[in-house]
């Protein structure tokens, strides 16, 4: 693997990790608040089910 490909792959991995590290844990109060502020039309089916389970029917 060339140095430029290795650098690009490392940068992509670092970016991905930095973006996912900031997401609150599913079911936490911060997650419920974040979902409440998000347009419900943009929710996935899993997010809607988790929201109902953790934020509505506690």
GUMAR-300721 format. One record per atom (N, C-alpha, C, O, CB): y, z, x; residue number from 1; atom name; residue in one letter. Coordinates in Angstrom, 3 decimals. Glycine has a CB too. Layout:
N
+----------+----------+----------+-----+------+------+
!       c2 !       c3 !       c1 ! seq ! atom ! type !
+----------+----------+----------+-----+------+------+
!        Y !        Z !        X ! NUM !   CA !    A !
...
+----------+----------+----------+-----+------+------+
% end
This chain:
58
+----------+----------+----------+-----+------+------+
!       c2 !       c3 !       c1 ! seq ! atom ! type !
+----------+----------+----------+-----+------+------+
!   -1.175 !    0.000 !    0.858 !   1 !    N !    X !
!    0.000 !    0.000 !    0.000 !   1 !   CA !    X !
!    1.230 !    0.000 !    0.898 !   1 !    C !    X !
!    1.306 !    0.775 !    1.852 !   1 !    O !    X !
!    0.002 !    1.230 !   -0.973 !   1 !   CB !    X !
!    2.166 !   -0.843 !    0.605 !   2 !    N !    X !
!    3.364 !   -0.923 !    1.426 !   2 !   CA !    X !
!    4.256 !    0.294 !    1.170 !   2 !    C !    X !
!    4.121 !    0.985 !    0.160 !   2 !    O !    X !
!    4.131 !   -2.232 !    1.140 !   2 !   CB !    X !
!    5.139 !    0.527 !    2.080 !   3 !    N !    X !
!    6.045 !    1.667 !    1.996 !   3 !   CA !    X !
!    6.943 !    1.580 !    0.770 !   3 !    C !    X !
!    7.207 !    2.597 !    0.130 !   3 !    O !    X !
!    6.892 !    1.758 !    3.252 !   3 !   CB !    X !
!    7.413 !    0.392 !    0.434 !   4 !    N !    X !
!    8.297 !    0.245 !   -0.726 !   4 !   CA !    X !
!    7.546 !    0.535 !   -2.027 !   4 !    C !    X !
!    8.107 !    1.141 !   -2.939 !   4 !    O !    X !
!    8.899 !   -1.173 !   -0.767 !   4 !   CB !    X !
!    6.277 !    0.107 !   -2.121 !   5 !    N !    X !
!    5.485 !    0.396 !   -3.313 !   5 !   CA !    X !
!    5.190 !    1.887 !   -3.421 !   5 !    C !    X !
!    5.207 !    2.447 !   -4.517 !   5 !    O !    X !
!    4.177 !   -0.402 !   -3.292 !   5 !   CB !    X !
!    4.923 !    2.523 !   -2.301 !   6 !    N !    X !
!    4.672 !    3.963 !   -2.288 !   6 !   CA !    X !
!    5.921 !    4.730 !   -2.699 !   6 !    C !    X !
!    5.840 !    5.698 !   -3.456 !   6 !    O !    X !
!    4.206 !    4.416 !   -0.899 !   6 !   CB !    X !
!    7.055 !    4.306 !   -2.209 !   7 !    N !    X !
!    8.322 !    4.953 !   -2.559 !   7 !   CA !    X !
!    8.629 !    4.769 !   -4.045 !   7 !    C !    X !
!    9.076 !    5.706 !   -4.707 !   7 !    O !    X !
!    9.473 !    4.386 !   -1.701 !   7 !   CB !    X !
!    8.394 !    3.573 !   -4.567 !   8 !    N !    X !
!    8.644 !    3.307 !   -5.988 !   8 !   CA !    X !
!    7.709 !    4.137 !   -6.862 !   8 !    C !    X !
!    8.147 !    4.696 !   -7.867 !   8 !    O !    X !
!    8.469 !    1.808 !   -6.299 !   8 !   CB !    X !
!    6.446 !    4.226 !   -6.503 !   9 !    N !    X !
!    5.486 !    5.015 !   -7.273 !   9 !   CA !    X !
!    5.845 !    6.497 !   -7.226 !   9 !    C !    X !
!    5.752 !    7.189 !   -8.240 !   9 !    O !    X !
!    4.060 !    4.796 !   -6.742 !   9 !   CB !    X !
!    6.245 !    6.980 !   -6.077 !  10 !    N !    X !
!    6.637 !    8.384 !   -5.937 !  10 !   CA !    X !
!    7.883 !    8.689 !   -6.760 !  10 !    C !    X !
!    7.973 !    9.746 !   -7.386 !  10 !    O !    X !
!    6.885 !    8.727 !   -4.462 !  10 !   CB !    X !
!    8.827 !    7.784 !   -6.761 !  11 !    N !    X !
!   10.051 !    7.976 !   -7.535 !  11 !   CA !    X !
!    9.759 !    7.993 !   -9.024 !  11 !    C !    X !
!   10.312 !    8.813 !   -9.756 !  11 !    O !    X !
!   11.065 !    6.882 !   -7.214 !  11 !   CB !    X !
!    8.893 !    7.095 !   -9.480 !  12 !    N !    X !
!    8.532 !    7.051 !  -10.896 !  12 !   CA !    X !
!    7.824 !    8.332 !  -11.311 !  12 !    C !    X !
!    8.089 !    8.866 !  -12.388 !  12 !    O !    X !
!    7.642 !    5.837 !  -11.188 !  12 !   CB !    X !
!    6.936 !    8.825 !  -10.477 !  13 !    N !    X !
!    6.220 !   10.070 !  -10.773 !  13 !   CA !    X !
!    7.187 !   11.247 !  -10.822 !  13 !    C !    X !
!    7.095 !   12.079 !  -11.725 !  13 !    O !    X !
!    5.123 !   10.328 !   -9.722 !  13 !   CB !    X !
!    8.089 !   11.329 !   -9.891 !  14 !    N !    X !
!    9.070 !   12.412 !   -9.862 !  14 !   CA !    X !
!    9.970 !   12.375 !  -11.093 !  14 !    C !    X !
!   10.272 !   13.420 !  -11.670 !  14 !    O !    X !
!    9.916 !   12.327 !   -8.591 !  14 !   CB !    X !
!   10.396 !   11.194 !  -11.497 !  15 !    N !    X !
!   11.235 !   11.055 !  -12.689 !  15 !   CA !    X !
!   10.476 !   11.507 !  -13.934 !  15 !    C !    X !
!   11.021 !   12.226 !  -14.771 !  15 !    O !    X !
!   11.707 !    9.596 !  -12.852 !  15 !   CB !    X !
!    9.231 !   11.088 !  -14.052 !  16 !    N !    X !
!    8.412 !   11.470 !  -15.201 !  16 !   CA !    X !
!    8.226 !   12.978 !  -15.255 !  16 !    C !    X !
!    8.369 !   13.578 !  -16.320 !  16 !    O !    X !
!    7.049 !   10.773 !  -15.146 !  16 !   CB !    X !
!    7.915 !   13.588 !  -14.142 !  17 !    N !    X !
!    7.728 !   15.037 !  -14.105 !  17 !   CA !    X !
!    9.008 !   15.787 !  -14.428 !  17 !    C !    X !
!    8.973 !   16.813 !  -15.108 !  17 !    O !    X !
!    7.217 !   15.461 !  -12.747 !  17 !   CB !    X !
!   10.129 !   15.287 !  -13.950 !  18 !    N !    X !
!   11.392 !   15.983 !  -14.206 !  18 !   CA !    X !
!   11.787 !   15.893 !  -15.674 !  18 !    C !    X !
!   12.399 !   16.822 !  -16.201 !  18 !    O !    X !
!   12.505 !   15.407 !  -13.332 !  18 !   CB !    X !
!   11.455 !   14.804 !  -16.339 !  19 !    N !    X !
!   11.793 !   14.669 !  -17.756 !  19 !   CA !    X !
!   10.884 !   15.507 !  -18.646 !  19 !    C !    X !
!   11.349 !   16.060 !  -19.643 !  19 !    O !    X !
!   11.714 !   13.212 !  -18.174 !  19 !   CB !    X !
!    9.621 !   15.615 !  -18.318 !  20 !    N !    X !
!    8.690 !   16.365 !  -19.148 !  20 !   CA !    X !
!    8.765 !   17.861 !  -18.887 !  20 !    C !    X !
!    8.365 !   18.652 !  -19.742 !  20 !    O !    X !
!    7.282 !   15.876 !  -18.917 !  20 !   CB !    X !
!    9.259 !   18.259 !  -17.749 !  21 !    N !    X !
!    9.325 !   19.677 !  -17.418 !  21 !   CA !    X !
!   10.355 !   20.412 !  -18.267 !  21 !    C !    X !
!   10.276 !   21.633 !  -18.400 !  21 !    O !    X !
!    9.649 !   19.854 !  -15.949 !  21 !   CB !    X !
!   11.299 !   19.712 !  -18.833 !  22 !    N !    X !
!   12.367 !   20.336 !  -19.591 !  22 !   CA !    X !
!   12.061 !   20.454 !  -21.081 !  22 !    C !    X !
!   12.811 !   21.097 !  -21.815 !  22 !    O !    X !
!   13.629 !   19.565 !  -19.401 !  22 !   CB !    X !
!   10.999 !   19.858 !  -21.523 !  23 !    N !    X !
!   10.664 !   19.882 !  -22.949 !  23 !   CA !    X !
!   10.135 !   21.258 !  -23.333 !  23 !    C !    X !
!    9.288 !   21.811 !  -22.631 !  23 !    O !    X !
!    9.622 !   18.786 !  -23.290 !  23 !   CB !    X !
!   10.624 !   21.820 !  -24.441 !  24 !    N !    X !
!   10.127 !   23.126 !  -24.867 !  24 !   CA !    X !
!    8.690 !   23.027 !  -25.370 !  24 !    C !    X !
!    8.247 !   21.965 !  -25.808 !  24 !    O !    X !
!   11.030 !   23.709 !  -25.959 !  24 !   CB !    X !
!    7.978 !   24.130 !  -25.302 !  25 !    N !    X !
!    6.586 !   24.175 !  -25.738 !  25 !   CA !    X !
!    6.514 !   23.977 !  -27.254 !  25 !    C !    X !
!    7.315 !   24.529 !  -28.009 !  25 !    O !    X !
!    5.925 !   25.518 !  -25.329 !  25 !   CB !    X !
!    5.539 !   23.181 !  -27.675 !  26 !    N !    X !
!    5.343 !   22.919 !  -29.110 !  26 !   CA !    X !
!    5.092 !   24.239 !  -29.826 !  26 !    C !    X !
!    4.246 !   25.030 !  -29.410 !  26 !    O !    X !
!    4.155 !   21.927 !  -29.350 !  26 !   CB !    X !
!    5.829 !   24.468 !  -30.897 !  27 !    N !    X !
!    5.685 !   25.682 !  -31.685 !  27 !   CA !    X !
!    6.659 !   26.786 !  -31.320 !  27 !    C !    X !
!    6.780 !   27.773 !  -32.047 !  27 !    O !    X !
!    4.310 !   26.191 !  -31.549 !  27 !   CB !    X !
!    7.362 !   26.632 !  -30.193 !  28 !    N !    X !
!    8.326 !   27.660 !  -29.798 !  28 !   CA !    X !
!    9.576 !   27.536 !  -30.668 !  28 !    C !    X !
!    9.797 !   26.512 !  -31.316 !  28 !    O !    X !
!    8.692 !   27.535 !  -28.284 !  28 !   CB !    X !
!   10.381 !   28.583 !  -30.673 !  29 !    N !    X !
!   11.620 !   28.549 !  -31.451 !  29 !   CA !    X !
!   12.532 !   27.420 !  -30.985 !  29 !    C !    X !
!   13.184 !   26.766 !  -31.799 !  29 !    O !    X !
!   12.353 !   29.889 !  -31.348 !  29 !   CB !    X !
!   12.577 !   27.191 !  -29.661 !  30 !    N !    X !
!   13.411 !   26.107 !  -29.130 !  30 !   CA !    X !
!   12.901 !   24.747 !  -29.603 !  30 !    C !    X !
!   13.690 !   23.855 !  -29.913 !  30 !    O !    X !
!   13.440 !   26.155 !  -27.590 !  30 !   CB !    X !
!   11.583 !   24.596 !  -29.655 !  31 !    N !    X !
!   11.004 !   23.336 !  -30.126 !  31 !   CA !    X !
!   11.318 !   23.114 !  -31.604 !  31 !    C !    X !
!   11.679 !   22.008 !  -32.004 !  31 !    O !    X !
!    9.482 !   23.324 !  -29.900 !  31 !   CB !    X !
!   11.180 !   24.159 !  -32.410 !  32 !    N !    X !
!   11.485 !   24.053 !  -33.842 !  32 !   CA !    X !
!   12.948 !   23.656 !  -34.044 !  32 !    C !    X !
!   13.260 !   22.819 !  -34.891 !  32 !    O !    X !
!   11.187 !   25.393 !  -34.567 !  32 !   CB !    X !
!   13.832 !   24.256 !  -33.269 !  33 !    N !    X !
!   15.255 !   23.934 !  -33.374 !  33 !   CA !    X !
!   15.507 !   22.487 !  -32.965 !  33 !    C !    X !
!   16.270 !   21.780 !  -33.625 !  33 !    O !    X !
!   16.092 !   24.889 !  -32.503 !  33 !   CB !    X !
!   14.872 !   22.041 !  -31.879 !  34 !    N !    X !
!   15.029 !   20.669 !  -31.415 !  34 !   CA !    X !
!   14.528 !   19.684 !  -32.468 !  34 !    C !    X !
!   15.166 !   18.658 !  -32.705 !  34 !    O !    X !
!   14.283 !   20.460 !  -30.092 !  34 !   CB !    X !
!   13.404 !   19.980 !  -33.097 !  35 !    N !    X !
!   12.855 !   19.090 !  -34.121 !  35 !   CA !    X !
!   13.742 !   19.066 !  -35.360 !  35 !    C !    X !
!   13.893 !   18.027 !  -36.002 !  35 !    O !    X !
!   11.435 !   19.524 !  -34.501 !  35 !   CB !    X !
!   14.325 !   20.212 !  -35.694 !  36 !    N !    X !
!   15.198 !   20.286 !  -36.868 !  36 !   CA !    X !
!   16.429 !   19.400 !  -36.678 !  36 !    C !    X !
!   16.934 !   18.822 !  -37.640 !  36 !    O !    X !
!   15.627 !   21.747 !  -37.134 !  36 !   CB !    X !
!   16.910 !   19.293 !  -35.441 !  37 !    N !    X !
!   18.088 !   18.487 !  -35.135 !  37 !   CA !    X !
!   17.751 !   16.999 !  -35.001 !  37 !    C !    X !
!   18.638 !   16.152 !  -35.111 !  37 !    O !    X !
!   18.735 !   18.985 !  -33.853 !  37 !   CB !    X !
!   16.481 !   16.680 !  -34.767 !  38 !    N !    X !
!   16.040 !   15.289 !  -34.601 !  38 !   CA !    X !
!   15.889 !   14.632 !  -35.970 !  38 !    C !    X !
!   15.441 !   15.278 !  -36.918 !  38 !    O !    X !
!   14.699 !   15.221 !  -33.813 !  38 !   CB !    X !
!   16.253 !   13.366 !  -36.085 !  39 !    N !    X !
!   16.088 !   12.624 !  -37.330 !  39 !   CA !    X !
!   14.616 !   12.646 !  -37.729 !  39 !    C !    X !
!   13.757 !   12.293 !  -36.921 !  39 !    O !    X !
!   16.600 !   11.161 !  -37.183 !  39 !   CB !    X !
!   14.311 !   13.052 !  -38.955 !  40 !    N !    X !
!   12.914 !   13.155 !  -39.376 !  40 !   CA !    X !
!   12.224 !   11.793 !  -39.397 !  40 !    C !    X !
!   10.998 !   11.732 !  -39.298 !  40 !    O !    X !
!   12.829 !   13.797 !  -40.754 !  40 !   CB !    X !
!   12.958 !   10.728 !  -39.521 !  41 !    N !    X !
!   12.373 !    9.391 !  -39.470 !  41 !   CA !    X !
!   11.875 !    9.022 !  -38.086 !  41 !    C !    X !
!   11.080 !    8.094 !  -37.935 !  41 !    O !    X !
!   13.377 !    8.373 !  -39.927 !  41 !   CB !    X !
!   12.342 !    9.751 !  -37.062 !  42 !    N !    X !
!   11.924 !    9.490 !  -35.686 !  42 !   CA !    X !
!   10.743 !   10.362 !  -35.256 !  42 !    C !    X !
!   10.261 !   10.229 !  -34.131 !  42 !    O !    X !
!   13.090 !    9.711 !  -34.745 !  42 !   CB !    X !
!   10.279 !   11.239 !  -36.122 !  43 !    N !    X !
!    9.157 !   12.109 !  -35.794 !  43 !   CA !    X !
!    7.859 !   11.309 !  -35.804 !  43 !    C !    X !
!    7.696 !   10.376 !  -36.591 !  43 !    O !    X !
!    9.074 !   13.291 !  -36.784 !  43 !   CB !    X !
!    6.939 !   11.686 !  -34.920 !  44 !    N !    X !
!    5.598 !   11.119 !  -34.982 !  44 !   CA !    X !
!    4.805 !   11.913 !  -36.010 !  44 !    C !    X !
!    5.245 !   12.972 !  -36.458 !  44 !    O !    X !
!    4.897 !   11.142 !  -33.579 !  44 !   CB !    X !
!    3.642 !   11.404 !  -36.381 !  45 !    N !    X !
!    2.794 !   12.121 !  -37.335 !  45 !   CA !    X !
!    2.380 !   13.474 !  -36.763 !  45 !    C !    X !
!    2.326 !   14.462 !  -37.497 !  45 !    O !    X !
!    1.546 !   11.284 !  -37.691 !  45 !   CB !    X !
!    2.090 !   13.533 !  -35.480 !  46 !    N !    X !
!    1.700 !   14.792 !  -34.846 !  46 !   CA !    X !
!    2.855 !   15.789 !  -34.827 !  46 !    C !    X !
!    2.657 !   16.984 !  -35.050 !  46 !    O !    X !
!    1.208 !   14.537 !  -33.422 !  46 !   CB !    X !
!    4.058 !   15.292 !  -34.560 !  47 !    N !    X !
!    5.227 !   16.177 !  -34.560 !  47 !   CA !    X !
!    5.460 !   16.752 !  -35.952 !  47 !    C !    X !
!    5.773 !   17.935 !  -36.085 !  47 !    O !    X !
!    6.483 !   15.420 !  -34.079 !  47 !   CB !    X !
!    5.312 !   15.934 !  -36.988 !  48 !    N !    X !
!    5.510 !   16.402 !  -38.358 !  48 !   CA !    X !
!    4.473 !   17.463 !  -38.722 !  48 !    C !    X !
!    4.806 !   18.472 !  -39.343 !  48 !    O !    X !
!    5.436 !   15.224 !  -39.345 !  48 !   CB !    X !
!    3.229 !   17.236 !  -38.338 !  49 !    N !    X !
!    2.173 !   18.207 !  -38.621 !  49 !   CA !    X !
!    2.418 !   19.509 !  -37.861 !  49 !    C !    X !
!    2.257 !   20.596 !  -38.417 !  49 !    O !    X !
!    0.794 !   17.628 !  -38.252 !  49 !   CB !    X !
!    2.805 !   19.400 !  -36.597 !  50 !    N !    X !
!    3.081 !   20.597 !  -35.794 !  50 !   CA !    X !
!    4.292 !   21.349 !  -36.334 !  50 !    C !    X !
!    4.304 !   22.580 !  -36.345 !  50 !    O !    X !
!    3.310 !   20.218 !  -34.322 !  50 !   CB !    X !
!    5.312 !   20.617 !  -36.781 !  51 !    N !    X !
!    6.501 !   21.257 !  -37.344 !  51 !   CA !    X !
!    6.116 !   22.054 !  -38.586 !  51 !    C !    X !
!    6.536 !   23.200 !  -38.751 !  51 !    O !    X !
!    7.586 !   20.201 !  -37.689 !  51 !   CB !    X !
!    5.327 !   21.451 !  -39.447 !  52 !    N !    X !
!    4.889 !   22.153 !  -40.654 !  52 !   CA !    X !
!    4.074 !   23.384 !  -40.288 !  52 !    C !    X !
!    4.257 !   24.450 !  -40.877 !  52 !    O !    X !
!    4.064 !   21.219 !  -41.557 !  52 !   CB !    X !
!    3.182 !   23.244 !  -39.324 !  53 !    N !    X !
!    2.289 !   24.345 !  -38.935 !  53 !   CA !    X !
!    3.048 !   25.502 !  -38.278 !  53 !    C !    X !
!    2.824 !   26.665 !  -38.614 !  53 !    O !    X !
!    1.213 !   23.830 !  -37.980 !  53 !   CB !    X !
!    3.946 !   25.180 !  -37.343 !  54 !    N !    X !
!    4.586 !   26.227 !  -36.531 !  54 !   CA !    X !
!    5.953 !   26.674 !  -37.042 !  54 !    C !    X !
!    6.361 !   27.809 !  -36.798 !  54 !    O !    X !
!    4.734 !   25.743 !  -35.126 !  54 !   CB !    X !
!    6.657 !   25.804 !  -37.742 !  55 !    N !    X !
!    8.030 !   26.129 !  -38.129 !  55 !   CA !    X !
!    8.200 !   26.417 !  -39.604 !  55 !    C !    X !
!    9.116 !   27.148 !  -39.983 !  55 !    O !    X !
!    8.932 !   25.016 !  -37.750 !  55 !   CB !    X !
!    7.353 !   25.871 !  -40.438 !  56 !    N !    X !
!    7.485 !   26.060 !  -41.887 !  56 !   CA !    X !
!    6.505 !   27.132 !  -42.389 !  56 !    C !    X !
!    6.896 !   28.080 !  -43.070 !  56 !    O !    X !
!    7.239 !   24.723 !  -42.630 !  56 !   CB !    X !
!    5.235 !   26.959 !  -42.038 !  57 !    N !    X !
!    4.190 !   27.852 !  -42.528 !  57 !   CA !    X !
!    3.776 !   28.871 !  -41.476 !  57 !    C !    X !
!    2.586 !   28.994 !  -41.186 !  57 !    O !    X !
!    2.983 !   27.049 !  -42.970 !  57 !   CB !    X !
!    4.702 !   29.590 !  -40.908 !  58 !    N !    X !
!    4.397 !   30.590 !  -39.865 !  58 !   CA !    X !
!    3.557 !   31.704 !  -40.419 !  58 !    C !    X !
!    3.204 !   32.632 !  -39.692 !  58 !    O !    X !
!    5.678 !   31.166 !  -39.264 !  58 !   CB !    X !
+----------+----------+----------+-----+------+------+
% end
